[in-house]
Amino acid sequence: MPVHDILVIDRNAGVVLFRRNYGSFTNSQMTATAGILSMIMPLVEEIGKTSSGYFSVGRDFISFYNSGDFLFVIYAERELDPALAEKVSEELATVFQRKFGEGPQSLSAEISKEFQHEVDRIVLGTIGLGEFARLDLAKVSGVNFVGFYDERENRWHTKGNIPPKKTIKFCEDLKDKFGDKVKAMAESGAIMKIKSSLGPVILAPIGSEGIVFLGIREEGVDIQSVIQKIERLRTLGELRSATDAVSYVPSSIEPEYRALLRVYSLLYSEPEKSLQKDIDALRRQGYTLEMALRKLKQTVKELM
């Protein structure tokens, strides 16, 4: 997975308060991660002198955001845009401080689970399910290209040895031909393999979140690895769906959100879904949630 680990470190106590692992490690990599943690801790004081930044660790990088007493760390693979990782860490700091003020000495299991929902919402909302799909699946042996159609964002994500435009056109044709059949397979968790002009292609539904298209070599593809990574992606899709609930709108701006939702109910048949889609689009442009709501409020005024 492009994001391996997210950590909240209490700089004063020198301990990890919270850790979220996205399941991309083998046992040997977990051992390596423990080594990285032991490397980070002595650097906490030095890192704490800088507000934010990142540094390379082999094929990966560590991004951090310093909020004073707490350090928010993201350990990710090098291909992920560091700017996205930095944006995630800054928003995590904002949510953490809003929830805990000066910060707890420790997090109970219940509070950790609640905060994990926030972490998942921010990670999947900022980085996007498509980045997880294209970066993770492209690493499988024998995969020539990856195409992921994100139903929620109505957007394609691609990676491989074929030009993106050609990949998208090819996958769109397959989606038109097989899309309904693939979606019908969502609950069973099955995958479809077909022959095409570009060779064998695997099509797999990611719940109601999207469809994966994998161009593969008949000989040499690690099909077991493909299945495992698709299952992880489905788990992330379920997380994204679950963490999109209105309950995660901060209480400080919930009245403004509700007021805007009432206006959307006059304009759309699915007001909440439409509002969330518009918010997500602005968030990808760099808007904070508060800024996105103000922007949409002004846009709605102009329309009415």
Sequence and secondary structure as in RCSB ss.txt:
>XXXX:A:sequence
MPVHDILVIDRNAGVVLFRRNYGSFTNSQMTATAGILSMIMPLVEEIGKTSSGYFSVGRDFISFYNSGDFLFVIY
AERELDPALAEKVSEELATVFQRKFGEGPQSLSAEISKEFQHEVDRIVLGTIGLGEFARLDLAKVSGVNFVGFYD
ERENRWHTKGNIPPKKTIKFCEDLKDKFGDKVKAMAESGAIMKIKSSLGPVILAPIGSEGIVFLGIREEGVDIQS
VIQKIERLRTLGELRSATDAVSYVPSSIEPEYRALLRVYSLLYSEPEKSLQKDIDALRRQGYTLEMALRKLKQTV
KELM
>XXXX:A:secstr
  EEEEEEEETTTTEEEEEEE S   HHHHHHHHHHHHHHHHHHHHHTTSSEEEEEETTEEEEEEE SSEEEEEE
EETTS HHHHHHHHHHHHHHHHHHHTT  SS  HHHHHHHHHHHHHHHHHHT HHHHHHHHHTTSTTEEEEEEEE
TTTTEEEEEESS HHHHHHHHHHHHHHHHHHHHHTTTTT  EEEEETTEEEEEEEETTTEEEEEEE TTT  HHH
HHHHHHHHHHHHHHHHHTTSGGGS TTTHHHHHHHHHHHHHH SSHHHHHHHHHHHHHHTT  HHHHHHHHHHHH
HHH 
